[in-house]
C-alpha cells in the first residue's frame, strides 16, 4: 500500500489559498496579517502532531480546511483518511462544512471514515467479530442493557444494590463478563457476571463493552491492527480531551503503539475535558507529542473575557482575546456583569439578565444574537441548597429536552420533534421521533426489539410492519397527521393520538398491550412567541422577555449541552453539587488563584472538575459574560474588588420595583 506522504505530497501556499477561497475565507485566514499565526504551520504539517487550541481559536475550521485539501488530492481507492470525533455533533459539523465541494463530499464516503470512536469500533472491529462468533447484536445502549440486566438479578441482589446506590453498575470489562465494581469472589459479583452473560447472549451491550470485544479480536488476531493501519495511513482525533482513558488507550494501541504507527494528528484543549468522570486519569487530555503547536489566539471574544476565564484553566495557558467575532452580530464588547440574589429574588435573575441585554445591545444585535443561560447542574430530585439547579431560576425548565434529549414519554418525543422542526424545516424529525416513541414504548413493555444500527428509526418501524400492510398504512397515516399538525395537539385530542400509537405498537408486538399510562400521559408545554416568527411555537427551554412582546429570547441549558458553541452573551448560573460552584471559585474569579507560574492541577479532583466545567461556560460568549451568585457568597470587600476588575454588580431586587424606578426617573 502507498504511504500517506507519497499520496498527498506537501501542502503548499496555493493549496491554502484554494481552501480559503473554497470556504469563503480571506486568503490570510490561517496566516494572519503578519504571517505569524501558528495555524498556518498546523495546517501544512503532515507529521504526527498535537494541536492545543484555546476556545474560539478556529480549531474546527482549521481541521476542516486540512481535510478539504487532502480530500482534493486523494487518489487511492482502498485507503482513506480516518477522522474520529468525540460526539456525533462534531461529525455533523465536519460534514456540513465539507459539503460544499465534490472532493470534500468524497471524504464522507468509502474508503474514508468520519465519525465517533464508538461508531468506528462497532463498524470495523466489535460488531463483525461478535457476529463471526455467532453472538447476537441487538442493542448497543448502556441504559437499555443495564435495565435488561437489572431484572435478571435476584430480588435480594437488587435491593442490596439499591441500598448501595449501585443499580447502574451492571457492566463488565473482560470477555468472560467479569470485571464489575464488586470483588470477584463475592456472590454479588458472580450474580452480576451471570446477568451480564445472559443479557449479552440476548444481544444487549453497553457502549464501552464494545471495546472489550474489539480488544479480544486484536489479541487473537494481531494482524488486524496492520490491516487497519494500511486502510487508514493518517488519523485525525478531534476534541481529544473528551476521550476517556479507555478510548485514548485503545486508539493508541490500534493506530500508534509498536512498530509502523500511522500519522496521528490530535486537536483539542486540555482545559475543556469535561466529559471524563471525576477522579479519572488526565492522561487522555494531556498532549504528549514532541511535535506540538499551541493556538492561543481566540477570535471569539475580547481580552476582557479572556482575562476572566483564563485563571480557571486547569493548566493556565496564554489566552489572547482577538474578538469579538462578528459572525452573528456586529457590536462592540459589553461590560461583564454579576447578578446577586437572595432566596426571595432568585426568580428575578433571568428578568434582570434580560433587561441588561436590552440595555447594552442594539435592536439589531438583540434580533440577530444568540443569548443563553447555563448551569452546571440542570436537573435534580432535591429542592434544597437554593440554587441547586436550573429549575430554581426557571421553574418551567424541562431537563429532558436540553442538549441531546432523552425523552421518556410520547409528549416529550413530540416536543423534541417540534423543537427540531424549528431548526431545519424538515419532516425527518417528525418521522424519526415518532418512530423512536413507538420503539421506546415497545421496549418499556418488555418486547425484545433491536436498535436500528444503520437504519433511521422511521425506516426500521416500516420494516417491522412490512408483513402487516393494514397496520403499515395506519402508521403512515399517523405520521402524515403528525407532519400536518407539526406534532401540536390539545388535550381533548390526545386520547385519539395515543390510540393510534398503541395500534401501531400492538401490530409490531403481535398482541394487545396494557398499562404504560405514564408513557402516554398528557403533558402540556407552554407555548411562547419566537422573535423570528409570528407563529406561536412550543419552546419549553427558552426564557423570553418581556413575556407579552418579547425583545430578547434566552436559551436555557446545562453547561455540557453548550460545549463547542459560541453565544453572543452567556449567563453562568450558580448551582449546587456538594457546594455552590461559583462560590467555591471566588479566588479564581478575583484572580488570586492560581499563583503566578502555578497550575490548578494540585487542587482536589472535585474542584478540578468544577474549574474545567466553568472554564467551558465562561468561554462561550463572544460579547458579554455574566454570572449569577448568591449575595451572601461575597463579602463587601470582595464585591469592590470584582468591580475594580471590571465587573458590573447588579442586585436582583424585585424587577417590578426596578420598572417603577425606571418609570419615575
C-alpha positions in Angstrom: 0.0 0.0 0.0 1.1 3.5 -0.7 2.5 5.7 2.1 0.5 8.7 3.2 3.1 11.4 2.2 3.5 9.7 -1.2 -0.2 10.1 -1.7 -0.6 13.8 -0.9 2.9 15.3 -1.2 3.3 18.7 0.6 0.6 21.3 1.4 1.6 24.4 -0.5 0.7 28.1 -0.4 -1.5 27.5 -3.4 -3.4 24.8 -1.6 -4.0 27.1 1.4 -5.2 29.9 -0.9 -7.5 27.4 -2.7 -9.1 26.1 0.5 -9.6 29.7 1.8 -11.4 30.6 -1.4 -13.5 27.4 -1.3 -14.6 28.0 2.3 -15.3 31.7 1.7 -12.4 32.9 4.0 -9.8 35.7 3.4 -6.6 34.4 1.8 -4.7 35.1 5.0 -7.3 33.4 7.3 -4.7 30.9 8.6 -1.6 33.0 8.4 -2.8 36.3 9.9 -2.0 39.8 8.7 1.6 39.5 9.9 2.1 35.9 8.6 2.8 34.7 12.2 -0.4 32.9 13.0 0.5 29.4 14.3 -2.5 27.9 12.5 -0.6 28.1 9.2 2.1 25.6 10.4 -0.6 23.3 11.8 -2.5 23.4 8.5 0.6 22.5 6.5 2.0 19.9 8.8 1.8 16.2 7.6 3.6 14.7 10.6 2.2 13.4 13.8 1.1 16.5 15.7 -0.8 17.7 18.7 -2.7 21.0 18.4 -3.6 22.6 21.7 -6.3 25.1 20.7 -7.9 27.6 23.0 -11.6 28.3 22.9 -12.5 30.3 19.7 -9.2 29.7 18.1 -10.7 28.3 14.9 -9.7 24.7 15.6 -12.6 23.1 13.7 -12.2 25.5 10.8 -8.5 24.5 10.6 -9.3 20.8 10.7 -12.0 21.1 8.1 -9.6 23.1 5.8 -6.9 20.4 6.1 -9.4 17.7 5.3 -10.7 19.5 2.3 -7.1 19.9 0.9 -6.4 16.2 1.5 -9.7 15.2 0.0 -9.0 17.3 -3.1 -5.7 15.4 -3.7 -6.8 11.9 -2.7 -6.5 9.1 -5.3 -6.3 5.7 -3.7 -9.5 3.6 -3.9 -8.8 1.3 -0.9 -7.1 3.7 1.5 -8.7 6.6 3.3 -8.5 9.3 6.0 -9.8 8.4 9.5 -11.4 11.3 11.4 -12.6 10.4 14.9 -14.6 13.0 16.8 -16.0 12.7 20.3 -19.6 13.3 19.5 -22.0 13.0 16.6 -22.4 16.7 16.7 -18.8 17.2 15.8 -19.2 14.7 13.0 -22.2 16.6 11.7 -20.3 19.9 11.9 -17.4 18.5 9.8 -19.9 17.0 7.4 -21.8 20.3 7.0 -18.6 22.4 6.5 -17.2 19.9 3.9 -20.4 19.5 2.0 -19.8 22.4 -0.5 -17.3 20.6 -2.8 -17.3 17.4 -4.7 -13.9 16.3 -3.4 -15.0 17.1 0.1 -18.1 15.1 -0.2 -16.0 12.1 -1.2 -14.4 12.2 2.2 -17.7 11.3 3.8 -17.8 8.0 1.8 -15.8 4.9 1.4 -12.8 4.4 1.8 -12.7 7.3 4.3 -14.2 7.3 7.8 -15.6 10.3 9.7 -17.4 9.5 13.0 -17.2 8.8 16.7 -14.8 6.4 18.4 -17.8 4.2 19.3 -19.1 4.0 15.7 -15.6 3.2 14.5 -15.0 0.4 17.0 -18.5 -1.0 16.2 -18.2 -0.9 12.5 -14.7 -2.1 11.9 -14.0 -4.4 14.9 -16.5 -5.3 17.6 -19.7 -6.0 15.7 -18.0 -8.0 12.9 -16.1 -10.0 15.5 -19.2 -10.7 17.6 -21.2 -11.9 14.6 -18.4 -14.1 13.4 -18.6 -15.8 16.8 -22.4 -16.3 16.3 -23.3 -13.7 19.0 -26.4 -11.6 18.6 -26.0 -7.8 18.4 -29.5 -6.5 19.1 -29.0 -3.3 21.1 -25.9 -1.2 21.9 -27.1 1.2 24.6 -25.9 1.3 28.2 -29.2 2.4 29.7 -31.2 -0.3 28.0 -28.6 -3.0 28.6 -28.3 -2.3 32.3 -32.1 -2.2 32.6 -32.3 -5.7 31.0 -29.6 -7.0 33.4 -31.3 -5.4 36.4 -34.3 -7.6 36.0 -32.2 -10.7 35.5 -30.8 -10.3 39.0 -32.5 -11.9 42.1 -34.8 -9.6 44.0 -32.4 -9.6 47.1 -29.4 -8.6 45.0 -31.4 -5.7 43.5 -32.4 -4.5 47.0 -28.8 -4.7 48.1 -27.5 -2.8 45.1 -30.2 -0.1 45.6 -29.1 0.3 49.2 -25.5 0.8 48.0 -26.7 3.1 45.2 -25.0 0.7 42.7 -28.0 -0.1 40.5 -26.2 1.4 37.4 -23.0 -0.6 37.6 -24.1 -3.7 35.7 -21.2 -3.8 33.3 -18.2 -6.0 32.5 -14.7 -5.2 31.4 -13.5 -8.7 30.4 -14.7 -11.1 27.8 -15.7 -13.6 30.4 -18.3 -11.0 31.6 -16.3 -10.3 34.8 -14.7 -7.1 35.9 -17.6 -5.3 37.6 -17.1 -3.0 40.5 -17.5 -5.7 43.2 -14.9 -8.1 44.5 -14.8 -11.1 42.2 -15.2 -13.6 45.0 -18.5 -12.2 46.3 -21.9 -13.6 45.4 -22.9 -10.1 44.2 -20.1 -10.0 41.7 -20.9 -13.6 40.5 -24.6 -12.8 40.1 -23.9 -9.6 38.1 -21.5 -11.6 35.9 -24.3 -14.2 35.3 -26.8 -11.4 34.4 -24.3 -9.7 32.1 -23.6 -13.0 30.3 -27.3 -13.8 29.9 -28.1 -10.2 28.7 -25.2 -10.2 26.2 -26.2 -13.6 24.8 -29.7 -12.0 24.3 -28.0 -9.2 22.3 -27.7 -6.3 24.8 -24.4 -4.4 25.1 -23.2 -1.3 26.9 -21.4 1.3 24.8 -17.9 0.8 26.4 -18.3 -3.0 26.4 -17.7 -2.9 22.6 -14.0 -2.1 23.4 -13.8 -5.4 25.3 -14.7 -7.3 22.2 -12.6 -5.2 19.9 -9.6 -5.8 22.2 -10.3 -9.6 22.2 -10.2 -9.5 18.4 -6.9 -7.7 18.3 -5.4 -10.1 20.9 -6.4 -13.2 19.0 -5.6 -11.7 15.6 -2.8 -9.1 15.9 -2.7 -8.7 12.1 -6.0 -6.8 12.3 -4.0 -3.8 13.6 -1.8 -3.9 10.5 -4.9 -4.1 8.3 -6.5 -1.1 9.9 -3.3 0.9 9.6 -2.9 0.1 5.9 -6.5 1.2 5.4 -6.1 4.4 7.3 -2.5 5.8 7.0 -3.4 9.0 8.8 -5.6 9.6 11.8 -7.2 12.8 13.0 -8.7 12.9 16.5 -10.9 15.9 17.2 -11.8 17.1 20.8 -9.2 14.7 22.0 -9.5 15.9 25.6 -13.0 14.4 25.8 -11.9 10.8 25.1 -11.9 8.7 28.2 -8.7 6.9 29.2 -10.2 3.7 27.9 -10.8 5.3 24.5 -7.4 7.0 24.3 -5.6 3.8 25.2 -7.5 1.9 22.6 -6.8 4.5 19.9 -3.1 4.4 20.8 -3.0 0.6 20.8 -4.8 0.3 17.4 -3.0 3.1 15.5 0.2 4.1 17.2 1.8 1.6 19.5 4.6 -0.8 18.5 6.1 -0.6 15.0 4.7 1.1 11.9 2.5 3.7 13.6 0.2 5.8 11.4 0.5 9.6 11.3 -1.7 10.9 14.1 -2.8 14.5 14.5 -4.8 15.3 17.6 -6.8 18.5 18.1 -8.3 19.8 21.4 -8.0 21.8 24.5 -6.9 20.0 27.7 -8.6 22.7 29.8 -12.0 21.7 28.4 -12.0 18.0 29.3 -15.5 17.9 31.0 -16.8 14.5 29.9 -14.5 12.3 32.0 -15.5 11.1 35.4 -14.3 12.9 38.5 -11.1 11.3 39.7 -10.3 9.7 36.3 -6.9 9.9 34.8 -6.0 13.0 33.0 -3.8 11.1 30.5 -6.3 11.3 27.7 -6.5 15.1 27.9 -2.7 15.8 28.0 -0.8 16.5 24.9 2.3 14.2 24.9 3.6 14.6 21.3 7.0 16.2 21.0 5.6 17.9 17.9 3.1 20.3 19.4 1.6 23.6 18.2 -0.3 25.9 20.6 -3.2 28.2 19.3 -3.5 30.9 22.0 -5.5 33.4 19.9 -9.2 33.4 20.4 -11.2 35.1 17.7 -14.4 34.6 19.7 -14.1 37.1 22.5 -12.1 40.2 23.6 -9.3 40.3 26.1 -11.7 41.3 29.0 -13.5 37.9 28.7 -10.2 36.1 28.2 -8.8 37.6 31.5 -11.9 36.5 33.4 -11.8 32.9 32.1 -8.0 32.2 31.9 -7.4 31.6 35.7 -9.9 28.7 35.6 -7.8 26.7 33.1 -6.5 23.5 34.7 -3.1 24.3 33.2 -3.4 28.1 32.6 -2.2 29.0 29.2 -1.9 32.2 27.3 -5.4 33.2 26.3 -5.3 36.1 23.8 -8.7 37.7 23.0 -8.8 39.0 19.4 -12.6 39.3 19.2 -15.4 39.7 19.4 -16.4 37.8 16.3 -18.8 39.5 14.0 -20.2 36.1 12.8 -23.7 36.7 14.3 -23.7 40.4 15.3 -21.6 43.4 14.6 -21.4 45.0 18.0 -18.6 46.0 20.4 -17.9 44.0 23.6 -20.0 44.8 26.6 -19.1 45.1 30.3 -19.3 41.8 32.1 -21.8 41.6 34.9 -22.5 39.7 38.1 -26.1 39.3 39.3 -26.5 38.9 43.0 -29.7 37.4 44.5 -31.2 36.1 47.7 -33.8 33.3 48.3 -36.7 35.6 47.6 -35.2 37.1 44.5 -33.8 34.1 42.7 -36.7 34.2 40.1 -35.6 37.8 39.3 -32.2 36.7 37.9 -33.4 35.9 34.4 -35.5 39.0 34.1 -32.6 41.2 35.3 -30.3 39.4 32.8 -32.8 40.1 30.0 -33.0 43.8 31.0 -29.3 44.1 30.9 -29.2 42.5 27.5 -31.8 45.1 26.3 -29.7 47.8 27.9 -26.3 47.0 26.4 -27.2 45.6 22.9 -28.7 47.4 19.9 -32.0 46.2 18.5 -30.2 44.6 15.5 -27.9 42.7 17.9 -30.9 41.5 20.0 -32.6 40.3 16.9 -29.5 38.5 15.4 -27.7 37.4 18.5 -27.8 34.2 20.5 -28.3 34.6 24.2 -28.0 31.7 26.7 -28.2 31.0 30.4 -26.4 27.8 31.6 -26.0 25.9 34.9 -23.5 23.2 35.9 -26.5 21.2 37.4 -29.6 21.4 35.4 -31.7 18.6 36.9 -32.2 17.4 40.5 -34.6 15.4 42.6 -33.9 17.6 45.6 -35.0 21.1 46.3 -32.6 22.3 49.0 -29.4 24.4 48.8 -31.0 27.1 46.7 -30.0 27.5 43.9 -29.3 23.8 43.4 -30.2 23.5 39.7 -31.7 25.3 36.7 -35.2 24.8 37.9 -34.7 27.2 40.8 -34.2 30.0 38.3 -36.7 28.8 35.7 -39.4 26.5 37.2 -40.8 25.6 33.7 -37.4 24.3 32.6 -37.5 20.7 31.3 -34.2 19.0 31.7 -35.1 16.0 29.4 -35.4 18.4 26.4 -32.0 20.0 26.9 -28.8 19.2 24.9 -29.2 15.8 23.4 -32.8 15.0 24.6 -33.7 11.6 26.2 -37.5 11.7 26.1 -39.4 9.4 28.5 -42.9 9.9 27.2 -44.8 10.3 24.0 -45.4 14.0 24.8 -41.7 14.6 25.1 -40.9 12.8 21.9 -43.3 15.0 20.0 -42.0 18.1 21.8 -38.5 17.2 20.6 -39.8 16.8 17.1 -41.4 20.3 17.3 -38.1 21.8 18.5 -36.1 20.1 15.8 -38.7 21.2 13.2 -37.9 24.9 14.0 -34.2 24.3 13.4 -34.2 22.6 10.0 -37.7 22.9 8.5 -37.6 19.2 7.5 -40.1 16.4 8.1 -37.4 14.0 9.3 -37.7 15.0 13.0 -41.4 14.1 12.9 -41.0 10.7 11.2 -37.9 9.7 13.3 -39.1 10.9 16.7 -42.5 9.3 16.3 -40.8 6.0 15.4 -38.4 6.3 18.3 -41.5 6.7 20.5 -43.0 3.5 19.2 -39.7 1.6 19.8 -39.3 3.1 23.3 -42.8 2.1 24.2 -42.3 -1.5 23.0 -39.0 -1.9 25.0 -40.7 -0.5 28.1 -43.4 -3.1 27.8 -40.7 -5.9 27.7 -40.9 -6.5 23.9 -37.5 -7.6 22.6 -36.5 -5.3 19.8 -33.2 -4.3 18.3 -31.7 -0.9 17.9 -31.6 0.2 14.2 -27.8 0.3 13.9 -27.8 1.5 10.3 -31.4 2.5 9.5 -33.3 5.5 10.5 -35.9 4.7 13.2 -38.7 5.5 10.7 -37.4 3.0 8.1 -36.9 0.5 10.9 -40.5 0.7 12.0 -41.7 0.4 8.4 -39.5 -2.8 8.1 -41.2 -4.2 11.3 -44.6 -3.6 9.7 -43.6 -5.0 6.2 -45.9 -8.0 6.5 -48.7 -6.1 8.0 -49.9 -3.8 5.2 -53.0 -2.6 7.1 -51.0 -1.5 10.1 -48.3 0.0 7.9 -50.9 2.1 6.2 -52.2 3.2 9.6 -48.7 4.1 10.7 -48.1 6.2 7.6 -51.4 8.0 8.1 -50.3 8.7 11.7 -47.0 10.2 10.5 -48.9 12.3 7.9 -51.1 13.6 10.7 -48.2 14.5 12.9 -46.5 16.3 10.0 -49.7 18.2 9.1 -50.2 19.3 12.7 -46.5 19.8 13.4 -46.9 17.5 16.4 -49.1 20.0 18.2 -52.3 18.8 19.8 -54.6 20.0 22.5 -55.6 17.8 25.5 -59.0 16.9 24.1 -57.3 15.4 21.0 -54.7 13.4 23.0 -56.6 10.2 23.6 -57.1 9.8 19.8 -53.4 10.3 19.1 -52.2 7.9 21.8 -54.7 5.3 20.5 -53.1 5.5 17.0 -49.7 4.9 18.5 -50.9 1.9 20.5 -52.4 0.3 17.4 -49.0 0.5 15.6 -47.1 -0.8 18.6 -49.5 -3.7 19.1 -49.3 -4.6 15.5 -45.5 -4.9 15.8 -45.8 -6.9 19.1 -48.5 -9.1 17.7 -50.6 -8.8 20.9 -52.6 -6.3 23.0 -50.5 -4.2 25.4 -52.0 -3.0 28.6 -50.7 -0.4 31.1 -48.0 2.1 30.4 -50.3 5.0 31.2 -47.4 7.1 32.3 -45.8 6.9 28.8 -48.9 8.2 27.2 -49.9 10.8 29.8 -50.9 14.2 28.6 -48.1 16.7 29.1 -48.5 20.3 28.1 -45.6 22.6 27.2 -46.5 26.2 27.5 -46.1 27.9 24.1 -44.0 31.1 23.7 -43.6 33.5 20.8 -40.3 33.3 18.9 -38.9 36.6 17.6 -38.1 35.0 14.3 -41.7 34.2 13.5 -45.2 35.5 14.2 -46.4 31.9 14.7 -46.7 30.5 18.3 -44.1 27.8 18.8 -43.5 25.4 21.6 -40.1 26.1 23.0 -40.0 24.9 26.6 -36.4 25.8 27.5 -36.5 29.4 26.4 -37.0 32.5 28.6 -38.4 35.4 26.7 -38.7 39.0 28.0 -41.0 40.9 28.2 -43.4 38.0 28.1 -46.2 39.9 26.3 -44.0 41.3 23.5 -40.5 39.7 23.7 -37.5 41.8 22.8 -35.0 39.0 23.7 -35.0 35.2 23.8 -32.7 33.3 26.1 -32.0 29.6 25.6 -31.6 27.7 28.9 -29.5 24.5 29.3 -26.7 22.7 31.0 -23.0 23.7 30.5 -22.4 20.3 29.0 -25.2 21.0 26.4 -23.4 24.1 25.0 -19.9 22.8 24.8 -18.3 23.8 21.5 -20.9 26.6 20.9 -20.5 30.4 20.5 -23.0 32.7 22.1 -23.4 36.4 21.8 -23.9 36.5 25.6 -23.8 33.8 28.3 -25.1 33.9 31.8 -23.4 31.3 34.0 -25.8 30.4 36.9 -24.5 29.1 40.2 -25.7 25.6 41.1 -25.0 23.1 43.8 -23.2 19.8 43.9 -21.6 19.3 47.3 -21.1 23.0 47.4 -22.2 26.0 45.3 -20.0 26.0 42.3 -19.3 29.7 41.7 -18.9 30.4 45.4 -16.1 27.8 45.6 -14.4 29.6 42.6 -14.3 33.1 44.0 -10.5 33.1 44.5 -10.2 32.4 40.7 -12.8 35.0 39.8 -10.8 37.5 41.8 -7.6 36.3 40.0 -5.9 35.4 43.3 -5.5 31.8 42.1 -3.5 30.2 40.8 -0.3 31.9 41.8 1.9 33.3 39.0 3.6 30.4 37.2 1.5 27.8 39.1 -1.3 25.5 37.8 -4.6 24.2 39.2 -3.6 20.5 39.0 -2.9 20.4 42.7 -6.5 21.1 43.6 -8.7 18.1 44.7 -10.5 16.2 41.9 -13.9 17.7 42.5 -12.5 21.3 42.3 -10.6 20.4 39.2 -13.8 19.3 37.5 -15.6 22.4 38.7 -12.9 24.6 37.2 -12.9 22.8 33.9 -16.7 23.0 33.7 -16.9 26.7 34.3 -13.9 27.4 32.1 -16.0 25.9 29.3 -19.0 28.0 30.3 -17.1 31.3 30.6 -15.5 30.9 27.2 -18.8 30.5 25.3 -19.7 34.2 24.9 -18.4 36.5 22.1 -19.6 39.8 23.5 -20.9 39.5 27.1 -20.1 37.3 30.0 -22.4 37.3 33.1 -22.5 35.3 36.3 -25.3 34.8 38.9 -24.4 34.2 42.5 -26.0 34.3 46.0 -25.5 37.7 47.5 -24.2 36.1 50.8 -21.4 34.3 48.9 -19.4 37.5 48.6 -18.1 39.9 51.3 -18.4 43.6 50.7 -14.6 43.9 50.1 -14.8 41.1 47.5 -17.6 42.9 45.7 -15.5 46.0 45.5 -12.5 44.0 44.2 -14.7 42.5 41.5 -15.8 46.0 40.5 -12.2 47.0 40.2 -11.6 44.1 37.9 -14.3 45.4 35.6 -17.4 43.6 36.6 -20.7 45.5 36.9 -22.5 44.3 40.0 -26.3 44.1 39.8 -28.6 43.4 42.8 -31.6 41.4 41.7 -34.2 43.2 43.7 -37.9 42.8 42.7 -38.0 43.5 39.0 -41.4 45.3 39.3 -39.6 47.7 41.7 -36.9 48.2 39.0 -39.6 49.0 36.4 -41.2 51.6 38.8 -37.8 53.2 39.5 -37.1 53.4 35.7 -40.5 54.9 35.1 -40.1 57.6 37.8 -36.6 58.6 36.7 
